[in-house]
Amino acid sequence: MNERLFTNLGNLVDDYMLGNTRIKIYDGAYAGRTENDIDIILKKIAEIGVRAYIEEDETLEESVS
């Protein structure tokens, strides 16, 4: 696990359960960042989500074929 990810957790923004998994959202990733930096981070997150969705969709199509 990458130690750098946990050096500045920041403030706890949200804490909830999803099934048996506890989800904690912190704002530390944005501390000291410009608005442009945050926009770039959010675009990367969106790209990762889209790629994961496409890969899952392709996997489902292959299993149906």
DSSP file (Angstrom, degrees, kcal/mol; ACC not computed):
  #  RESIDUE AA STRUCTURE BP1 BP2  ACC     N-H-->O    O-->H-N    N-H-->O    O-->H-N    TCO  KAPPA ALPHA  PHI   PSI    X-CA   Y-CA   Z-CA
    1    1 A M              0   0    0      0, 0.0     2,-0.7     0, 0.0     3,-0.1   0.000 360.0 360.0 360.0 143.5    0.0    0.0    0.0
    2    2 A N    >   -     0   0    0      1,-0.2     3,-1.2     2,-0.0     4,-0.3  -0.633 360.0-160.4 -79.5 111.7    1.3    3.5   -0.8
    3    3 A E  G >  S+     0   0    0     -2,-0.7     3,-1.7     1,-0.3     4,-0.2   0.818  86.7  68.7 -59.7 -32.4    2.2    5.3    2.4
    4    4 A R  G >  S+     0   0    0      1,-0.3     3,-1.2     2,-0.2     4,-0.4   0.811  88.2  65.3 -59.6 -30.7    2.0    8.6    0.6
    5    5 A L  G <  S+     0   0    0     -3,-1.2    -1,-0.3     1,-0.2     3,-0.2   0.751 105.8  43.0 -63.6 -23.3   -1.8    8.3    0.3
    6    6 A F  G <  S+     0   0    0     -3,-1.7     3,-0.4    -4,-0.3    -1,-0.2   0.264  84.4  93.7-110.1  11.6   -2.2    8.4    4.1
    7    7 A T  S <  S+     0   0    0     -3,-1.2     2,-0.3     1,-0.3    -1,-0.1   0.854  99.4  22.5 -75.2 -33.2    0.1   11.3    5.0
    8    8 A N        +     0   0    0     -4,-0.4    -1,-0.3    -3,-0.2    23,-0.2  -0.733  63.3 166.6-135.0  85.5   -2.5   14.0    5.0
    9    9 A L        -     0   0    0     -3,-0.4    19,-2.0    -2,-0.3    20,-0.3   0.832  28.2-168.6 -68.6 -30.6   -6.0   12.6    5.4
   10   10 A G        -     0   0    0     17,-0.2     2,-0.3    18,-0.2    -1,-0.2  -0.468  43.4 -13.6  77.5-150.5   -7.5   16.0    6.1
   11   11 A N        -     0   0    0     -2,-0.1    16,-1.7     1,-0.0     2,-0.6  -0.675  68.3-113.7 -91.7 140.7  -11.0   16.4    7.4
   12   12 A L  E     +A   26   0A   0     -2,-0.3    14,-0.3    14,-0.2     3,-0.1  -0.636  36.7 176.2 -71.3 118.1  -13.5   13.6    7.4
   13   13 A V  E     -     0   0A   0     12,-3.7     2,-0.3    -2,-0.6    13,-0.2   0.834  62.6  -0.2 -94.0 -40.0  -16.2   14.7    4.9
   14   14 A D  E     -A   25   0A   0     11,-1.4    11,-3.1     2,-0.0    -1,-0.3  -0.993  53.1-170.6-152.2 150.8  -18.5   11.7    5.0
   15   15 A D  E     +A   24   0A   0     -2,-0.3     2,-0.3     9,-0.2     9,-0.2  -0.941  26.7 143.2-145.9 117.1  -18.6    8.3    6.7
   16   16 A Y  E     -A   23   0A   0      7,-2.5     7,-3.7    -2,-0.3     2,-0.4  -0.953  43.0-110.7-151.0 168.4  -21.1    5.6    5.6
   17   17 A M  E     -A   22   0A   0     -2,-0.3     2,-0.5     5,-0.2     5,-0.2  -0.861  16.4-170.5-106.0 139.1  -21.6    1.9    5.2
   18   18 A L  E >  S-A   21   0A   0      3,-3.1     3,-1.7    -2,-0.4     2,-0.4  -0.894  72.1 -53.5-125.4  97.4  -22.0    0.2    1.8
   19   19 A G  T 3  S-     0   0    0     -2,-0.5    -2,-0.0     1,-0.3     0, 0.0  -0.591 122.4 -20.8  66.9-125.3  -23.1   -3.3    2.6
   20   20 A N  T 3  S+     0   0    0     -2,-0.4     2,-0.5    -3,-0.1    -1,-0.3   0.281 121.0  96.8 -95.3   9.6  -20.4   -4.6    5.0
   21   21 A T  E <   -A   18   0A   0     -3,-1.7    -3,-3.1     2,-0.0     2,-0.5  -0.869  65.5-143.3-107.7 129.0  -17.9   -2.0    3.9
   22   22 A R  E     -A   17   0A   0     -2,-0.5     2,-0.5    -5,-0.2    -5,-0.2  -0.785  16.2-159.0 -88.4 128.6  -17.3    1.3    5.8
   23   23 A I  E     -A   16   0A   0     -7,-3.7    -7,-2.5    -2,-0.5     2,-0.5  -0.937   8.9-174.7-110.3 124.5  -16.5    4.2    3.4
   24   24 A K  E     -A   15   0A   0     -2,-0.5     2,-0.5    -9,-0.2    -9,-0.2  -0.985   7.7-159.3-121.3 127.4  -14.7    7.2    4.8
   25   25 A I  E     -A   14   0A   0    -11,-3.1   -12,-3.7    -2,-0.5   -11,-1.4  -0.918  11.4-176.9-109.2 123.7  -14.3   10.3    2.6
   26   26 A Y  E     -A   12   0A   0     -2,-0.5     3,-0.3   -14,-0.3   -14,-0.2  -0.848  26.2-144.5-116.9 155.1  -11.5   12.8    3.5
   27   27 A D  S >  S+     0   0    0    -16,-1.7     3,-1.7    -2,-0.3     4,-0.4   0.290  70.3 107.3 -99.8   9.4  -10.6   16.1    1.8
   28   28 A G  G >   +     0   0    0    -19,-2.0     3,-0.9     1,-0.3   -18,-0.2   0.748  66.5  68.7 -61.1 -26.3   -6.9   15.8    2.3
   29   29 A A  G 3  S+     0   0    0     -3,-0.3    -1,-0.3   -20,-0.3    -2,-0.1   0.737 103.6  44.9 -65.3 -20.7   -6.2   15.1   -1.4
   30   30 A Y  G X  S+     0   0    0     -3,-1.7     3,-1.8     2,-0.1    -1,-0.2   0.476  81.2 122.3-102.6  -4.2   -7.3   18.7   -2.2
   31   31 A A  T <  S+     0   0    0     -3,-0.9     3,-0.1    -4,-0.4    -3,-0.0  -0.404  86.7   4.0 -63.6 128.0   -5.3   20.5    0.6
   32   32 A G  T 3  S+     0   0    0      1,-0.3     2,-0.3    -2,-0.2    -1,-0.3   0.618 102.2 128.2  75.2  13.2   -3.0   23.1   -0.9
   33   33 A R    <   -     0   0    0     -3,-1.8    -1,-0.3     1,-0.1     2,-0.1  -0.739  56.4-123.5-102.5 150.1   -4.2   22.5   -4.5
   34   34 A T     >  -     0   0    0     -2,-0.3     4,-2.2    -3,-0.1     5,-0.2  -0.383  30.7-105.9 -81.7 167.6   -5.3   25.0   -7.0
   35   35 A E  H  > S+     0   0    0      1,-0.2     4,-2.3     2,-0.2     5,-0.1   0.880 123.8  53.2 -60.6 -37.8   -8.7   24.9   -8.6
   36   36 A N  H  > S+     0   0    0      2,-0.2     4,-2.2     1,-0.2    -1,-0.2   0.909 107.0  51.4 -64.0 -42.8   -7.0   23.8  -11.8
   37   37 A D  H  > S+     0   0    0      1,-0.2     4,-2.3     2,-0.2    -2,-0.2   0.921 110.5  48.9 -58.6 -44.7   -5.2   20.9  -10.0
   38   38 A I  H  X S+     0   0    0     -4,-2.2     4,-2.7     1,-0.2    -2,-0.2   0.897 108.7  53.0 -64.4 -41.0   -8.5   19.8   -8.6
   39   39 A D  H  X S+     0   0    0     -4,-2.3     4,-2.1     2,-0.2    -1,-0.2   0.907 109.6  49.0 -59.8 -42.1  -10.1   19.9  -12.0
   40   40 A I  H  X S+     0   0    0     -4,-2.2     4,-2.2     2,-0.2    -2,-0.2   0.920 111.1  49.9 -63.9 -44.0   -7.3   17.7  -13.4
   41   41 A I  H  X S+     0   0    0     -4,-2.3     4,-2.2     1,-0.2    -2,-0.2   0.932 111.3  48.6 -59.5 -46.8   -7.7   15.2  -10.5
   42   42 A L  H  X S+     0   0    0     -4,-2.7     4,-2.2     1,-0.2    -1,-0.2   0.862 109.6  52.1 -64.9 -36.3  -11.5   15.0  -11.0
   43   43 A K  H  X S+     0   0    0     -4,-2.1     4,-2.4     2,-0.2    -1,-0.2   0.902 109.5  50.1 -65.1 -40.6  -11.0   14.4  -14.8
   44   44 A K  H  X S+     0   0    0     -4,-2.2     4,-2.3     2,-0.2    -2,-0.2   0.906 110.0  50.5 -63.5 -41.4   -8.6   11.6  -14.1
   45   45 A I  H  X S+     0   0    0     -4,-2.2     4,-2.2     1,-0.2    -2,-0.2   0.922 110.9  49.2 -61.8 -43.9  -11.1   10.0  -11.6
   46   46 A A  H  X S+     0   0    0     -4,-2.2     4,-2.5     1,-0.2    -2,-0.2   0.906 110.0  51.2 -62.4 -42.1  -13.8   10.3  -14.3
   47   47 A E  H  X S+     0   0    0     -4,-2.4     4,-2.6     2,-0.2    -1,-0.2   0.901 109.2  50.7 -62.6 -41.2  -11.6    8.7  -16.9
   48   48 A I  H  X S+     0   0    0     -4,-2.3     4,-2.4     1,-0.2    -1,-0.2   0.922 111.4  48.7 -62.3 -43.9  -10.8    5.8  -14.5
   49   49 A G  H  X S+     0   0    0     -4,-2.2     4,-2.3     2,-0.2    -2,-0.2   0.906 111.5  48.6 -62.6 -43.0  -14.5    5.2  -13.9
   50   50 A V  H  X S+     0   0    0     -4,-2.5     4,-2.6     2,-0.2    -2,-0.2   0.920 111.7  49.4 -64.5 -44.0  -15.3    5.3  -17.6
   51   51 A R  H  X S+     0   0    0     -4,-2.6     4,-2.7     1,-0.2    -2,-0.2   0.913 111.4  49.3 -61.7 -42.1  -12.5    2.8  -18.4
   52   52 A A  H  X S+     0   0    0     -4,-2.4     4,-2.3     2,-0.2    -1,-0.2   0.907 111.8  49.1 -63.5 -41.4  -13.7    0.5  -15.7
   53   53 A Y  H  X S+     0   0    0     -4,-2.3     4,-2.5     2,-0.2    -2,-0.2   0.925 112.6  47.2 -63.0 -45.2  -17.3    0.7  -16.9
   54   54 A I  H  X S+     0   0    0     -4,-2.6     4,-2.6     2,-0.2    -2,-0.2   0.920 112.3  49.4 -63.8 -44.4  -16.2   -0.1  -20.5
   55   55 A E  H  X S+     0   0    0     -4,-2.7     4,-2.1     1,-0.2    -1,-0.2   0.903 112.3  48.1 -62.0 -41.5  -14.0   -3.0  -19.4
   56   56 A E  H  X S+     0   0    0     -4,-2.3     4,-2.3     2,-0.2    -1,-0.2   0.907 111.5  50.5 -64.5 -42.2  -16.9   -4.5  -17.4
   57   57 A D  H  X S+     0   0    0     -4,-2.5     4,-2.3     1,-0.2    -2,-0.2   0.910 110.7  48.8 -62.4 -43.5  -19.3   -4.0  -20.3
   58   58 A E  H  X S+     0   0    0     -4,-2.6     4,-2.1     1,-0.2    -1,-0.2   0.885 109.9  52.0 -64.2 -38.2  -16.9   -5.8  -22.6
   59   59 A T  H  X S+     0   0    0     -4,-2.1     4,-1.8     2,-0.2    -2,-0.2   0.907 110.2  48.6 -64.2 -42.4  -16.4   -8.6  -20.1
   60   60 A L  H  X S+     0   0    0     -4,-2.3     4,-1.4     1,-0.2    -2,-0.2   0.901 110.3  51.3 -64.5 -40.7  -20.2   -9.1  -19.9
   61   61 A E  H  X S+     0   0    0     -4,-2.3     4,-1.6     1,-0.2    -1,-0.2   0.895 109.3  50.8 -63.9 -39.3  -20.6   -9.1  -23.7
   62   62 A E  H  < S+     0   0    0     -4,-2.1    -1,-0.2     1,-0.2    -2,-0.2   0.872 109.0  50.9 -65.9 -37.0  -17.9  -11.7  -24.0
   63   63 A S  H  < S+     0   0    0     -4,-1.8    -1,-0.2     1,-0.2    -2,-0.2   0.781 110.3  49.5 -73.3 -25.1  -19.6  -14.0  -21.4
   64   64 A V  H  <        0   0    0     -4,-1.4    -1,-0.2     1,-0.2    -2,-0.2   0.815 360.0 360.0 -79.8 -31.7  -22.9  -13.7  -23.3
   65   65 A S     <        0   0    0     -4,-1.6    -1,-0.2    -5,-0.2    -2,-0.2   0.475 360.0 360.0 -70.6 360.0  -21.4  -14.6  -26.6
